[in-house]
Amino acid sequence: MNNQYSFSNDQMNGIVEDTYVKIIKECENLKKNTNCPNEQVVALLSVIASNFANPTKKNEN
């Protein structure tokens, strides 16, 4: 079962906002230090996001 989750207002204005700001800052730092394009940052964030995604079941036909 997939339960829906929502951050509280306090979390949204605290830890969630702080985390967002830190991630953006580090992505900008990565671009500055490597001269990589935005697409490379997006690819990296996608790999990171995949670590938190639920595994999908393979369709068995």
Phi and psi in degrees as GROMACS dihedral restraints (atoms count N, CA, C in turn):
[ dihedral_restraints ]
;  ai    aj    ak    al  type     phi  dphi    fc
    3     4     5     6     1  -105.1    20    10
    4     5     6     7     1   102.3    20    10
    6     7     8     9     1   -84.8    20    10
    7     8     9    10     1   136.9    20    10
    9    10    11    12     1   -80.6    20    10
   10    11    12    13     1   139.8    20    10
   12    13    14    15     1  -124.9    20    10
   13    14    15    16     1   141.3    20    10
   15    16    17    18     1  -133.7    20    10
   16    17    18    19     1   139.1    20    10
   18    19    20    21     1   -71.3    20    10
   19    20    21    22     1   148.2    20    10
   21    22    23    24     1   -73.4    20    10
   22    23    24    25     1   164.9    20    10
   24    25    26    27     1   -59.9    20    10
   25    26    27    28     1   -40.5    20    10
   27    28    29    30     1   -62.3    20    10
   28    29    30    31     1   -42.0    20    10
   30    31    32    33     1   -65.8    20    10
   31    32    33    34     1   -42.9    20    10
   33    34    35    36     1   -60.8    20    10
   34    35    36    37     1   -37.4    20    10
   36    37    38    39     1   -90.2    20    10
   37    38    39    40     1     1.3    20    10
   39    40    41    42     1  -122.0    20    10
   40    41    42    43     1  -103.3    20    10
   42    43    44    45     1   -61.3    20    10
   43    44    45    46     1   -37.4    20    10
   45    46    47    48     1   -66.6    20    10
   46    47    48    49     1   -47.9    20    10
   48    49    50    51     1   -62.4    20    10
   49    50    51    52     1   -42.9    20    10
   51    52    53    54     1   -60.7    20    10
   52    53    54    55     1   -43.5    20    10
   54    55    56    57     1   -64.0    20    10
   55    56    57    58     1   -43.6    20    10
   57    58    59    60     1   -58.5    20    10
   58    59    60    61     1   -48.1    20    10
   60    61    62    63     1   -61.1    20    10
   61    62    63    64     1   -42.2    20    10
   63    64    65    66     1   -65.2    20    10
   64    65    66    67     1   -41.8    20    10
   66    67    68    69     1   -64.2    20    10
   67    68    69    70     1   -45.5    20    10
   69    70    71    72     1   -60.1    20    10
   70    71    72    73     1   -45.8    20    10
   72    73    74    75     1   -60.0    20    10
   73    74    75    76     1   -44.5    20    10
   75    76    77    78     1   -69.2    20    10
   76    77    78    79     1   -34.1    20    10
   78    79    80    81     1   -66.3    20    10
   79    80    81    82     1   -41.5    20    10
   81    82    83    84     1   -64.5    20    10
   82    83    84    85     1   -38.9    20    10
   84    85    86    87     1   -63.1    20    10
   85    86    87    88     1   -41.8    20    10
   87    88    89    90     1   -60.7    20    10
   88    89    90    91     1   -47.4    20    10
   90    91    92    93     1   -60.9    20    10
   91    92    93    94     1   -43.2    20    10
   93    94    95    96     1   -63.2    20    10
   94    95    96    97     1   -42.3    20    10
   96    97    98    99     1   -84.4    20    10
   97    98    99   100     1   -17.8    20    10
   99   100   101   102     1  -117.5    20    10
  100   101   102   103     1   -11.7    20    10
  102   103   104   105     1    58.6    20    10
  103   104   105   106     1    26.8    20    10
  105   106   107   108     1   -77.4    20    10
  106   107   108   109     1   154.3    20    10
  108   109   110   111     1   -78.4    20    10
  109   110   111   112     1   165.5    20    10
  111   112   113   114     1   -55.1    20    10
  112   113   114   115     1   -36.8    20    10
  114   115   116   117     1   -60.2    20    10
  115   116   117   118     1   -33.9    20    10
  117   118   119   120     1   -70.2    20    10
  118   119   120   121     1   -37.6    20    10
  120   121   122   123     1   -65.3    20    10
  121   122   123   124     1   -42.5    20    10
  123   124   125   126     1   -61.7    20    10
  124   125   126   127     1   -42.0    20    10
  126   127   128   129     1   -62.1    20    10
  127   128   129   130     1   -42.3    20    10
  129   130   131   132     1   -63.3    20    10
  130   131   132   133     1   -45.2    20    10
  132   133   134   135     1   -63.0    20    10
  133   134   135   136     1   -34.0    20    10
  135   136   137   138     1   -64.9    20    10
  136   137   138   139     1   -42.6    20    10
  138   139   140   141     1   -62.8    20    10
  139   140   141   142     1   -43.5    20    10
  141   142   143   144     1   -62.2    20    10
  142   143   144   145     1   -45.6    20    10
  144   145   146   147     1   -60.5    20    10
  145   146   147   148     1   -35.6    20    10
  147   148   149   150     1   -63.6    20    10
  148   149   150   151     1   -24.4    20    10
  150   151   152   153     1   -69.0    20    10
  151   152   153   154     1   -19.5    20    10
  153   154   155   156     1  -106.9    20    10
  154   155   156   157     1    -5.8    20    10
  156   157   158   159     1   -78.9    20    10
  157   158   159   160     1   148.2    20    10
  159   160   161   162     1   -70.8    20    10
  160   161   162   163     1   137.9    20    10
  162   163   164   165     1   -64.2    20    10
  163   164   165   166     1   141.7    20    10
  165   166   167   168     1   -96.0    20    10
  166   167   168   169     1   146.6    20    10
  168   169   170   171     1   -78.1    20    10
  169   170   171   172     1   138.3    20    10
  171   172   173   174     1   -74.2    20    10
  172   173   174   175     1   138.3    20    10
  174   175   176   177     1   -76.7    20    10
  175   176   177   178     1   114.1    20    10
  177   178   179   180     1   -97.0    20    10
  178   179   180   181     1   109.3    20    10
